[in-house]
Amino acid sequence: MDDINPFIGTAATDLPPAQGLAARWWFPKPQVGNTHPGATSPLGMVSACAYSGAYPTGYGVYTKNTEGVPETMYDRQQVSGFTHFQQSGTGAIRKYYNYVRVTPMLEPLDELGRAWGLRDEMAEPGYYAATVDSGIRSEITVGAKVAVHRYTFPEHRSARVVVDLSCGGLAIDHGRTVPLRASVVSIGDGRAQGTVVLEGVPLSVYIEVVSPGWRQMLWHDRRLIEGGTRLDFDRIRHTTLRPFGLLFVGPARAGTSVEVRIGFSLRGCDQARENLRAECGQDLPAFDATRARTGARWRDHVGRIEVEGGTAARRRVFATSLYHSLIKPCVADDESPFWPTPGPFAFDICTMWDIYKTEIPLLAAIVPDRAVDLLESLVRVCEEEGNFPIGYRMARGADRFFRQASALAHTALADAHALGLDLDWNWALVHMADDLRRMYGEDFHEHGVAHPISHTLDLAYAHFCTAAVARGVGDKRLAEDLTARSRLWPNAFDPETGLLVDSSFYEGGKWNYSFRLMHDMAGRIDLAGGDDAFVAMLDRFFGYGARPVVQPGRRPDAVEMAAGYALNRFEGLNNEPDMEAPWAYHWAGRPDRTAEIVHAALTWQFGTGPGGLPGNDDSGGLSSWYVWASLGLFPVAGQNLFLVNAPAFEHSTIHLRDGDFTVETVGHRADPISSDGFERAPRPQYVRSARFNGKALDAAHLRASDVHRGGRLELELGPEPSRWGYGTRPPSLSDPHGTGVRR
């Protein structure tokens, strides 16, 4: 866990100039990771971090941007307090949280909201600390449903800790979140509780503060309420909102520490208090014990994958990627504010479009119980609200990111079913089948096509995935009907070009969406004209033989962006639709090409510094890609399939539910080390032969269910490709045994 650096991804992309293939790729989306270094718990409900109001997490210095290099809002790291609930690596998510701001101050209450400089930052999983320019050392740790703050003051006659319950959102246009209703009660003896309704969600807190005999008061509109014990706001609007909260004030000697611990719940103050008791107990102080427990949880979670070999820099990026993959979604047991029954409530699924290909398969591998909780929550949302969401935040409302894609939950559910994960599959199947007819699904059902055209591919694939579950529960008739509709995917393609038909697209264009890993890749390659024609299209897309390109800078103009889009080029890992495209070569018998592209991405698109990500981390979707690619495996979500490639490490072990899966290499080459400590070799390594559990493996793929049972994959690597993986292709709907070579 010492290798994890939570600051990776918090700054604009800052990597050495790419060489080779990677220099031919073009990045239209923001070149910044958009992560934060705050305290988190694995897939926990609560996060906490220094708050500046910057985009999109509330941490840092950047303003909102949607393309190119981000512009700065501030010329330094600064803080107006420490808030709770942050996104992780997202872009234009329009839901920014940052609720319950806690501010340590030496100044009068009138100064609340000002920004102080921030220095001496440090972070590790479950812990964040920094010193405010006023000299206050600030530390935060969290549990699954609690946060504990510790502030160490310099000597001052009137130090204070201010809790602002009205805070929410960001300091950008249209970024503020205004409470609708609120109630705050000062119980006395360092205790308080309250509920603030934000975008339809009742967020409740129970607060305990250990201070050296300080006074405790409510405040409203930056004015103290002497003797008051309760504030109630039945109707708040943008024009009527005045800040409100609690204040603890008194003299401090140098080194005086104040501990603030907060229990959170979406089901009322009583449950918030019980959450605090369950995680922190009765005794104060609780900071060190909470930090130790959360640190132990992180060690357990990130310890479920171990790697050997490579440089310290590469191991640092890998460990941090694994860490980032386990921050979101948030899964809170028995916390749904929208239905009264017990069970998991998952939010910050931001969004399935970001995480269904890479992150959910990773969760299914190393934290399968939490993966099941996520899927159970999605089924419950469908049952309660009428459709599976594409994205689901801690908010009421119909904004479920439907424009991005259709029916992606079906893919994750099909994987879970194939792996034998424990869910009520008859219950799930009912909602999977019903959901296929909703929104864009109705057009697909009636006409066999839906626009934007990428939704046609989504829906054909979702029918394929749902058919697998129907077959598994014994509903043969439903499975046959769904499979027949899954064969309508060619309606999305133009047989003259081998690409998708003209349509509108959510980020990217038809080239970016034309190489997704479909359920009938054999048919897809036939439509393109056979192996050679398909490989030629992929080669053009990935920039083989092309000249290097110039990336967008700050404020790129329309002409510059149009010229970039006209390249019809792979957008690296800067855009979600492209993340699986490198593995399309496997179905054309060219895993060597996959090795070259993945090697280029691992080498040139990641680094160890704050600017070490090529684009938004997307709730861990990008980081999960890095984890799988480094292991030499790639999950084909929805198909019970892993593709095999040359790994970045000599040896790795995944500790799965049913046993360990190890990847061992012979001939692994140590790449040259650059000035930043990273391995940056000009040439990849290729798999020349393979053995799985002692038997020769001629195919460049494995069944996911076989991997999840544990086993040993031995790979012989070399500097030149062989014929390995050429003959037997991954399975397809029209070629289930992968026997065809398509010319």
LOLO-9997 format. One line per 8 residues: for each residue z, y, x negated of C-alpha. Coordinates in Angstrom, 3 decimals. Each point is the difference from the previous one (the first is absolute). Example, Ala and Ser with C-alpha at 12.3 -4.5 7.8 and 13.67 -1.06 7.14 Angstrom:
<atoms>
7.800 -4.500 -12.300; -0.660 3.440 -1.370 $
</atoms>
This chain:
<atoms>
0.000 0.000 0.000; 0.349 2.272 -3.033; -3.813 0.210 -0.108; -0.226 1.773 3.374; -0.801 3.705 -0.150; 0.251 1.618 3.482; -1.672 3.159 -1.332; -3.384 -1.741 -0.372 $
-2.314 1.453 2.626; 1.982 3.182 0.672; -2.492 2.301 -1.780; -3.726 0.637 0.029; -2.051 -2.726 -1.664; 0.157 0.384 -3.767; -1.725 -2.880 -1.785; -2.194 -0.303 -3.087 $
-3.705 0.559 0.729; -1.390 -3.255 1.340; -2.560 -1.961 -1.949; -2.530 -2.635 0.944; -0.291 -1.001 3.645; 3.022 2.027 1.072; -1.773 3.184 -1.085; -2.700 -0.679 2.625 $
2.368 0.064 2.973; 0.578 3.099 2.098; 3.274 1.054 1.620; -0.344 2.197 3.102; 3.576 -0.302 1.249; 3.073 1.750 -1.455; 0.616 -0.871 -3.628; 3.770 -0.337 0.277 $
2.291 -2.905 0.802; 2.165 1.920 2.514; 3.009 -2.175 -0.791; 3.547 1.333 -0.419; 2.817 -1.025 -2.351; 2.733 -0.002 2.648; 2.582 -2.671 0.719; -1.291 -2.887 2.112 $
1.082 -3.477 1.042; -2.497 -2.895 0.224; -1.859 0.500 3.317; 3.094 1.887 1.162; 0.271 2.543 2.755; 1.267 2.892 -2.129; -1.296 1.833 -3.040; 1.401 3.185 -1.581 $
-1.474 2.484 -2.448; -0.005 3.560 -1.284; -1.735 2.248 2.537; -2.323 2.829 -0.912; -2.138 -0.103 3.127; -3.106 -1.043 -1.961; -2.689 -2.322 1.332; 0.185 -2.801 1.110 $
3.456 -1.444 -0.734; 1.996 3.227 -0.249; 0.394 -0.517 -3.752; -1.892 1.732 -2.793; -2.303 3.003 -0.299; -3.265 -0.754 1.830; -1.494 1.434 3.155; -2.063 -1.944 2.521 $
-3.381 -1.186 -1.197; -2.575 -2.532 1.122; -2.394 -0.158 -2.954; -0.094 0.605 -3.737; 2.892 1.111 -2.196; 2.992 1.300 1.993; 1.019 3.627 -0.172; 3.585 1.012 -0.637 $
2.359 1.815 2.359; 2.607 0.672 -2.676; -0.070 0.538 -3.751; 3.073 -2.164 -0.634; 1.959 -2.894 1.405; 2.417 1.471 2.512; 2.390 -0.976 2.740; 1.529 1.509 3.127 $
2.078 -3.098 0.685; -0.260 -3.756 0.274; -1.625 -1.538 3.068; -0.414 -3.424 1.553; -3.004 -2.032 1.163; -3.090 0.581 -2.119; -3.485 -1.442 0.087; -1.171 -1.867 -3.109 $
-3.447 0.606 -1.428; -1.644 1.077 3.251; -2.545 2.721 0.597; -0.637 1.953 3.184; 2.512 -1.925 2.054; 1.153 2.950 2.168; 3.542 -1.332 0.132; 2.205 1.173 -2.797 $
3.672 -0.684 0.911; 2.410 1.520 -2.575; 2.834 0.016 2.499; 3.665 0.902 -0.596; -0.111 2.279 -3.036; 3.163 -0.030 -2.124; 0.313 3.020 -2.304; 2.686 0.527 -2.649 $
0.475 3.749 -0.540; 2.042 2.633 -1.792; -1.646 2.799 1.968; 0.842 1.258 3.515; -1.419 -1.815 3.040; -2.573 2.781 0.393; -1.737 -1.447 -3.078; -0.637 -3.356 1.687 $
-3.684 -0.827 -0.275; -0.591 1.705 -3.324; -1.357 -2.063 -2.870; 1.774 -0.735 -3.254; -1.634 -1.373 -3.118; 0.395 -3.712 -0.640; 0.583 -1.551 -3.423; 1.225 -3.152 -1.713 $
-1.488 -2.254 2.652; 0.502 -3.725 -0.252; -0.812 -2.819 2.376; 0.253 -3.750 0.294; -0.362 -2.299 2.996; 2.670 1.061 2.477; 1.128 3.096 -1.915; -1.153 3.576 -0.633 $
1.755 2.799 -1.897; -0.771 3.538 -1.128; 1.795 3.201 -0.943; -0.518 3.130 2.073; -0.345 3.231 -1.992; 3.338 1.151 1.367; 1.550 -2.786 -2.066; 0.705 -2.524 2.762 $
-0.741 -3.587 -0.981; -1.440 -1.782 3.028; -0.190 -3.765 0.429; -1.252 -2.045 2.947; -0.023 -3.685 0.793; -0.866 -1.827 3.199; 0.501 -3.257 1.828; -2.220 -1.424 2.699 $
1.381 2.390 2.649; 2.246 2.351 -1.963; -0.159 2.700 -2.658; 2.792 1.017 -2.359; -0.108 3.322 -1.885; 2.234 1.053 -2.892; 0.092 3.607 -1.180; 1.863 1.044 -3.125 $
0.728 3.733 -0.082; 0.685 2.538 -2.735; 3.100 2.101 0.420; -0.350 2.317 2.983; 2.355 1.601 2.507; -2.229 -0.729 3.009; -2.179 -3.072 -0.465; -1.536 -1.625 3.020 $
-2.067 -2.862 1.389; -2.205 0.931 2.944; -1.516 -2.555 2.392; -3.026 1.382 1.848; -0.805 -2.180 3.010; -2.900 2.190 1.114; -2.162 -0.674 -3.074; -3.215 -1.950 0.334 $
-3.525 -0.133 -1.376; -1.591 1.976 -2.812; -0.514 3.607 -1.077; -3.732 -0.148 0.764; -2.054 1.191 2.947; 0.741 -2.154 3.044; 2.397 -2.076 -2.073; 3.285 0.909 1.654 $
1.806 -2.383 2.334; 2.108 1.789 2.614; 2.851 -1.817 1.769; -0.296 -0.288 3.755; 3.684 -0.513 0.753; 3.131 -0.366 -2.091; 3.729 -0.584 0.176; 2.416 0.340 -2.927 $
3.729 -0.763 0.051; 2.491 0.871 -2.733; 2.674 -2.681 0.259; 2.171 1.349 -2.807; 1.459 -1.552 -3.152; -3.415 -0.005 -1.644; -1.737 -1.756 2.900; -2.809 1.077 2.288 $
-2.769 -1.485 2.078; -3.084 1.128 1.826; -3.357 -0.853 1.513; -3.204 1.939 -0.495; -3.073 -0.880 2.087; -3.141 0.388 -2.138; -3.419 -0.794 1.448; 1.626 -2.111 2.686 $
2.246 -1.977 -2.363; 3.799 0.386 0.202; 1.186 -0.020 -3.618; 3.770 -0.387 -0.115; 2.284 0.523 -2.976; 3.630 -0.709 -0.774; 1.201 2.032 -2.987; 3.074 -0.364 -2.193 $
0.746 2.452 -2.799; 2.627 -0.394 -2.717; 0.851 3.427 -1.383; 3.119 1.454 -1.663; 1.569 1.536 3.098; -3.011 2.077 0.960; -0.423 1.631 3.393; -2.418 -1.509 2.498 $
-1.971 2.132 2.473; -3.041 0.019 2.226; -2.633 2.682 -0.471; -2.952 1.350 1.950; -2.637 2.519 -1.064; 1.739 0.171 -3.413; 3.221 1.201 1.623; 3.253 -1.952 -0.078 $
1.619 -1.063 3.263; 3.724 0.319 -0.680; 1.983 -2.616 1.896; -3.059 -1.447 1.703; -0.260 -3.770 0.282; -3.277 -0.508 1.847; -3.550 1.331 0.194; -2.409 -0.982 2.780 $
-3.627 1.009 0.311; -1.696 -1.276 3.133; -3.379 1.635 -0.516; -1.384 1.179 -3.353; -3.416 1.520 -0.573; -1.773 1.331 -3.086; 0.833 3.530 1.101; 3.662 -0.706 0.747 $
0.949 -2.234 -2.908; 2.774 1.342 -2.195; 1.380 -2.255 -2.757; 3.256 -1.820 0.712; 2.306 -2.538 -1.563; 3.236 -0.533 -1.898; 1.615 1.606 -3.027; 2.739 -1.141 -2.363 $
1.369 2.762 -2.258; 2.788 0.543 -2.506; 0.896 0.677 -3.650; -1.300 -2.304 -2.719; 1.184 -0.643 -3.500; -2.559 -0.946 -2.623; -0.889 -3.631 0.657; 1.174 -0.055 3.626 $
-2.021 -2.627 1.895; -0.697 -0.064 3.712; -1.352 -3.132 1.668; -2.044 0.145 3.185; -0.848 -3.251 1.688; -2.201 -0.235 3.055; -0.686 -2.886 2.342; -3.255 0.216 1.954 $
-1.101 -1.630 3.231; -2.693 0.399 2.621; 2.403 -1.358 2.615; 2.840 2.479 0.068; 2.965 1.257 -1.991; 2.126 -3.089 0.587; -2.628 -2.197 -1.610; -0.426 2.532 -2.818 $
3.738 -0.293 -0.670; -0.187 -3.794 0.067; -2.965 0.066 -2.404; 2.055 2.130 -2.391; 2.977 -2.353 0.260; -2.169 -3.086 -0.492; -1.557 1.298 -3.216; 2.725 2.182 -1.510 $
3.219 -1.412 1.425; 3.112 2.071 0.709; 0.915 1.107 -3.488; -1.112 3.192 -1.704; -1.637 0.764 -2.349; -2.931 -2.303 0.707; -2.724 1.334 -2.285; 0.214 -2.404 -2.932 $
0.404 -3.086 2.181; -2.973 0.982 2.188; -2.141 0.677 -3.042; 0.932 -3.360 -1.492; -0.797 -1.907 3.209; -3.374 1.657 0.441; -0.795 -0.512 -3.673; 0.772 -3.689 0.424 $
-2.327 -0.182 3.014; -2.757 1.583 -2.040; 0.558 -2.397 -2.907; -0.267 -2.902 2.422; -3.197 1.278 1.618; -1.948 1.066 -3.088; 1.242 -3.097 -1.819; -2.052 -2.175 2.325 $
-3.011 0.538 -2.254; 0.343 -0.345 -3.770; -2.652 0.677 -2.628; -0.220 -0.585 -3.723; -2.293 1.495 -2.612; -1.808 3.298 -0.062; 1.389 3.252 -1.333; 3.162 1.723 1.133 $
-2.195 2.616 1.684; -1.884 -2.562 2.079; 3.224 -1.725 1.015; 1.403 3.390 1.029; -2.949 0.710 2.264; 0.205 -3.509 1.460; 3.738 0.220 0.690; -0.373 3.437 1.572 $
-2.898 -1.221 2.133; 2.133 -2.861 1.266; 2.791 2.480 0.751; -2.352 2.343 1.886; -1.279 -2.985 1.996; 3.484 -0.648 1.377; 0.954 3.479 1.251; -2.006 0.011 3.244 $
-0.185 -0.888 2.825; 3.543 0.711 1.124; 1.513 -2.962 1.828; 3.256 0.664 1.860; 1.748 -2.758 1.914; 1.089 0.821 3.561; -1.010 3.658 -0.281; -2.920 0.486 2.375 $
0.504 3.191 2.018; -2.817 -1.060 2.336; 1.183 -3.373 1.279; 3.604 -1.174 0.497; -0.193 -3.577 -1.240; 1.155 -1.139 -3.448; -2.425 -0.874 -2.755; -1.897 1.719 -2.797 $
-1.477 3.477 0.391; -2.665 0.899 -2.572; -1.256 3.521 -0.580; -1.844 1.900 -2.720; -2.864 -2.435 0.343; -2.183 2.720 -1.451; -2.295 -1.665 0.591; -1.246 -3.554 0.517 $
-3.322 1.287 -1.356; 1.840 0.647 -3.287; 2.125 -3.113 -0.265; -1.531 -2.945 1.869; -2.246 -1.162 -2.868; 2.474 0.035 -2.871; 3.556 0.963 0.892; 0.675 -2.193 3.024 $
-1.238 -3.107 -1.884; 2.373 0.979 -2.820; 2.913 0.315 2.422; -0.907 -3.371 1.510; 0.182 -1.516 -3.483; 3.241 1.430 -1.360; 1.960 1.180 3.081; -1.377 -2.202 2.791 $
2.943 0.621 2.331; -0.660 3.737 -0.084; -3.733 -0.598 0.489; 0.837 -1.931 3.159; 2.283 2.830 1.133; -2.855 2.457 -0.450; -2.387 -2.147 2.031; 2.574 -0.680 2.711 $
0.523 3.735 0.324; -3.759 0.560 0.313; -0.246 -2.579 2.767; 2.909 1.678 1.769; -1.724 3.384 -0.274; -3.105 -1.541 1.574; 2.116 -1.475 2.784; 1.875 3.243 0.672 $
-2.770 2.563 -0.571; -3.186 -1.862 0.871; -1.792 -0.352 -3.333; 0.475 -0.973 -3.615; 0.341 3.175 -2.059; -2.089 0.708 -3.063; 2.788 2.276 -1.200; 3.523 0.285 1.335 $
2.433 2.719 -0.956; 3.509 0.928 0.988; -1.304 2.020 2.944; -1.089 -0.265 3.582; -3.593 0.695 0.870; -3.472 -1.439 0.278; -1.077 0.839 -3.560; -0.439 -3.502 -1.341 $
-2.845 0.776 -2.450; -2.515 -1.781 2.220; -2.913 1.800 -1.699; 0.672 -1.787 -3.279; -0.579 -3.530 1.225; 0.477 -2.525 2.796; 2.181 -3.075 0.407; 1.321 -0.279 -3.561 $
3.275 -1.627 1.053; -2.026 -3.078 0.930; -0.879 -0.512 -3.663; 3.622 0.026 -1.125; 1.036 -2.262 2.867; -2.711 -2.535 -0.846; 1.240 -0.133 -3.593; 3.588 -0.502 1.097 $
-1.065 -2.817 2.319; -1.983 -1.734 -2.744; 3.032 0.203 -2.290; 2.299 -1.536 2.606; 2.221 3.039 0.359; 2.406 -0.153 2.909; -1.128 2.069 2.979; -0.377 -0.764 3.699 $
-3.715 -0.614 -0.298; -0.704 -0.495 3.696; 1.585 3.404 0.650; -1.948 1.554 -2.864; -3.302 -1.546 1.107; 0.251 1.465 3.496; 0.192 3.502 -1.437; -2.605 -0.634 -2.696 $
-2.537 -1.123 2.602; 0.802 2.819 2.432; -0.200 2.652 -2.694; -3.564 -0.978 -0.893; -1.214 1.577 3.254; 1.720 3.351 -0.499; -1.453 3.274 -1.293; -3.079 -0.706 -2.146 $
0.398 -3.669 0.914; -1.384 0.596 3.456; -3.312 1.218 -1.415; -0.104 -2.999 -2.307; 0.724 -2.386 2.854; -2.662 1.482 2.290; -2.736 0.851 -2.494; 0.787 -1.962 -3.173 $
0.220 3.208 -1.995; 2.336 2.981 -0.307; -0.296 3.338 -1.771; 1.186 1.136 -2.499; -1.823 -3.081 -1.206; 2.815 -1.146 -2.291; 1.930 -0.827 3.183; -2.643 -2.619 0.799 $
0.926 -1.764 -3.240; 3.720 0.431 0.742; -0.337 -1.503 3.451; -2.246 -2.893 -1.006; 2.525 -0.811 -2.721; 2.935 0.327 2.396; -1.668 -2.480 2.358; -0.357 -2.406 -2.927 $
3.669 0.435 -0.925; 1.216 -0.380 3.567; -2.125 -3.130 0.394; 1.869 -1.563 -2.934; 3.340 0.604 1.720; -1.354 -1.281 3.331; -1.234 -3.139 -1.725; 3.410 -0.426 -1.608 $
1.884 0.090 3.313; -2.486 -2.371 1.638; -2.015 2.401 2.168; -3.420 -1.395 -0.890; -1.911 1.804 2.744; 1.318 3.410 -1.004; -0.670 -0.771 -3.667; -3.640 -0.865 0.730 $
-0.554 3.149 2.049; 1.560 2.199 -2.682; -1.974 -1.691 -2.762; -3.239 0.588 1.892; 0.759 3.709 0.222; 0.955 0.106 -3.678; -3.640 -0.929 -0.736; -1.144 3.389 1.307 $
0.687 1.695 -3.349; -3.763 0.260 -0.877; -0.313 2.593 2.771; 1.603 2.434 -2.440; -2.695 -0.455 -2.665; -3.541 1.187 -0.513; -1.970 -3.066 -1.168; -2.572 2.250 -1.672 $
2.532 1.514 -2.410; 2.730 -2.644 -0.065; 2.507 2.790 0.617; 1.887 1.156 3.053; -1.965 1.969 2.555; 0.362 3.760 0.025; 3.189 1.130 1.685; 3.009 2.183 -0.565 $
2.689 -1.323 -2.356; 3.658 0.683 -0.587; -0.076 1.052 -3.678; -2.905 -1.286 -2.029; -3.439 -1.002 1.208; -1.955 -3.111 0.858; -0.151 -1.136 -3.634; 3.803 0.026 -0.240 $
0.355 -2.096 3.142; -2.923 -2.366 -0.616; 1.749 -2.246 -2.525; 3.233 -0.903 1.720; 1.055 -3.637 -0.198; -1.076 -1.294 3.385; 0.542 -3.369 1.614; -3.661 -0.918 -0.481 $
-0.908 1.164 -3.464; -2.651 -2.716 -0.251; -1.770 1.489 2.994; 0.559 3.475 -1.393; -1.748 -0.943 -3.261; -2.860 -1.625 1.883; -0.437 3.211 1.981; -0.223 1.938 -3.282 $
-2.758 -2.295 -1.269; 1.968 -2.575 -1.978; 2.218 -0.105 -3.069; -2.204 2.019 -2.332; -0.679 2.755 2.523; 3.667 0.197 0.954; 1.108 0.170 -3.635; -2.577 2.725 -0.647 $
1.431 2.044 2.877; 3.520 -0.462 -1.332; -1.096 0.915 -3.519; -1.471 3.242 1.279; 3.162 0.738 1.969; 2.225 -0.546 -3.045; -2.164 2.103 -2.286; -1.477 -2.607 -2.337 $
-2.576 1.830 -2.099; 0.881 3.378 1.510; 1.032 3.143 -1.843; 3.648 1.152 -0.076; 1.022 2.318 2.816; 2.170 3.109 0.122; 3.029 -0.162 2.274; 0.771 2.780 2.509 $
2.365 2.662 -1.293; 2.151 2.473 1.876; -1.545 1.357 3.185; -3.295 -1.888 -0.320; -2.725 1.677 2.016; -2.169 -1.650 2.629; -3.013 -0.295 -2.318; 2.024 -1.822 -2.659 $
1.498 -2.401 2.538; -3.356 -0.683 1.667; -1.532 -0.863 -3.369; 2.828 -2.420 -0.675; -0.302 -1.716 3.359; -3.758 -0.299 -0.525; 0.692 -2.303 -2.962; 1.013 -2.718 2.490 $
2.380 -1.121 -2.704; 3.196 -2.008 -0.228; 2.884 2.397 0.427; 2.242 -1.921 -2.339; 3.408 -0.553 1.513; 0.018 3.516 1.377; -1.068 -1.203 3.455; 1.185 -2.949 2.097 $
-3.362 -1.398 1.186; -1.003 -0.749 -3.610; 3.115 -1.888 -1.072; -1.328 -3.484 0.734; -3.647 0.570 -0.916; 0.256 -1.221 -3.646; 0.678 -3.518 1.256; -3.151 -0.166 2.151 $
-1.785 -1.324 -3.097; 1.931 -3.274 0.313; -2.091 -1.064 3.017; -3.176 0.626 -2.008; 1.202 -2.180 -2.874; 0.740 2.900 -2.354; 3.760 0.114 -0.642; -0.888 1.386 -3.420 $
-0.995 3.268 1.667; 3.332 0.097 1.811; 1.747 -0.441 -3.352; -1.871 2.982 -1.465; 0.781 2.354 2.877; 3.639 -0.990 0.380; 0.520 0.286 -3.751; -1.511 3.502 0.042 $
2.275 1.061 2.858; 3.173 -1.405 -1.540; -0.883 1.580 -3.340; -1.105 3.493 0.970; 1.522 0.784 3.384; 3.716 -0.450 -0.695; 2.497 1.428 -2.466; 3.701 0.320 -0.703 $
0.531 3.700 0.680; 0.551 1.985 3.217; -3.806 0.326 0.261; -0.538 -3.724 -0.452; -1.678 -0.798 3.350; -3.675 0.676 0.843; 0.751 1.046 3.576; 2.445 -0.294 2.862 $
2.188 -3.081 -0.272; -0.327 -0.417 3.779; 3.414 -1.425 0.834; -0.347 -2.490 -2.855; -3.476 -1.277 0.872; -1.419 1.185 -3.328; 2.978 -1.281 -1.981; -0.289 -3.398 1.705 $
-3.649 -0.113 -1.102; 1.159 0.510 -3.582; 2.554 -2.806 0.299; -2.523 -2.535 1.310; -2.750 1.059 -2.404; 2.376 -0.315 -2.959; 0.968 -3.510 1.077; -3.646 -1.101 0.155 $
0.212 -0.638 3.745; -1.321 1.872 2.998; 0.985 -0.812 3.597; -2.852 -0.024 2.496; 2.056 1.124 2.954; -0.548 -2.053 3.146; -1.803 -2.906 -1.678; 2.802 -2.058 -1.591 $
-1.685 0.635 -3.318; 0.700 1.231 -3.517; -2.772 0.878 -2.436; 0.623 -0.747 -3.676; -0.769 2.369 -2.861; 1.066 0.573 -3.602; 3.625 1.273 0.024; 1.341 2.911 -2.020 $
3.005 -1.966 -1.275; 0.299 -3.159 -2.039; 2.422 -1.626 2.424; 1.343 0.878 3.419; 2.214 -1.614 2.613; 0.284 0.779 3.708; 3.235 -1.292 1.519; -1.153 -1.062 3.473 $
1.955 -1.390 2.927; -1.101 -3.607 -0.636; -0.209 0.033 -3.794; -1.227 1.887 -3.039; -3.665 0.725 -0.576; -0.855 0.551 -3.649; -3.137 1.330 -1.658; -0.364 -1.098 -3.624 $
-2.789 1.040 -2.339; -1.558 -1.349 -3.158; -1.891 2.437 -2.188; 1.486 3.148 1.495; -0.960 2.901 -2.228; 2.310 2.863 -0.908; -1.956 3.172 0.714; 0.008 2.960 -2.389 $
2.819 2.442 0.641; -0.858 3.652 0.541; 2.087 3.030 -0.902; 1.807 -0.123 3.354; 1.118 -3.576 -0.586; -2.406 -1.484 2.540; -2.455 -2.830 -0.585; -3.505 1.423 0.160 $
-2.560 -2.593 -1.094; -3.736 0.618 0.336; -0.751 -3.534 1.204; 1.630 -2.255 2.600; 0.951 -3.613 -0.282; -1.551 -2.644 2.219; 1.289 -3.246 1.482; -1.978 -2.766 -1.698 $
1.763 -2.952 1.619; 3.021 -0.660 2.197; 2.436 -2.705 1.030; 2.248 0.000 3.044; 2.989 -2.346 -0.022; -1.604 -1.961 -2.814; -3.417 -0.463 1.636; -3.201 1.786 -0.941 $
-0.724 2.983 2.237; -3.686 0.835 0.057; 0.241 2.525 2.820; 1.250 3.565 -0.506; 2.272 -0.195 3.017; 3.035 -1.752 1.426; 1.403 -0.393 3.483; 2.859 2.422 0.522 $
2.078 -2.713 1.635; -0.360 -2.080 -3.181; 1.085 2.922 -2.162; 3.014 0.611 2.237; 1.176 -3.567 -0.515; 0.302 0.752 -3.700; -1.927 -1.461 -2.870; -1.504 0.585 -3.389 $
-3.300 1.762 -0.648; -1.305 -0.323 -3.555; -2.806 2.300 -1.065; -2.036 -0.175 -3.181; -1.165 3.501 -0.870; -2.746 1.174 -2.301; -2.042 3.070 -0.983; -3.188 -1.276 1.673 $
-0.559 -1.340 3.529; -0.773 -3.639 0.705; -1.411 -1.743 3.081; 3.514 -0.330 1.432; 0.115 1.001 3.664; -3.776 0.046 0.402; -0.570 -3.188 1.977; 2.770 -0.304 2.573 $
0.405 3.221 1.945; 2.942 1.142 2.101; -0.243 -1.259 3.598; -1.840 1.935 2.710; -0.340 -0.478 3.746; -3.593 -1.204 -0.396; 0.740 -1.917 -3.233; 3.590 -1.235 0.275 $
-0.185 -2.091 -3.163; -1.632 2.695 -2.130; -2.776 -2.318 -1.134; -3.025 2.236 0.455; -1.779 1.923 -2.766; -1.959 2.718 1.780; -3.350 1.150 -1.389 $
</atoms>
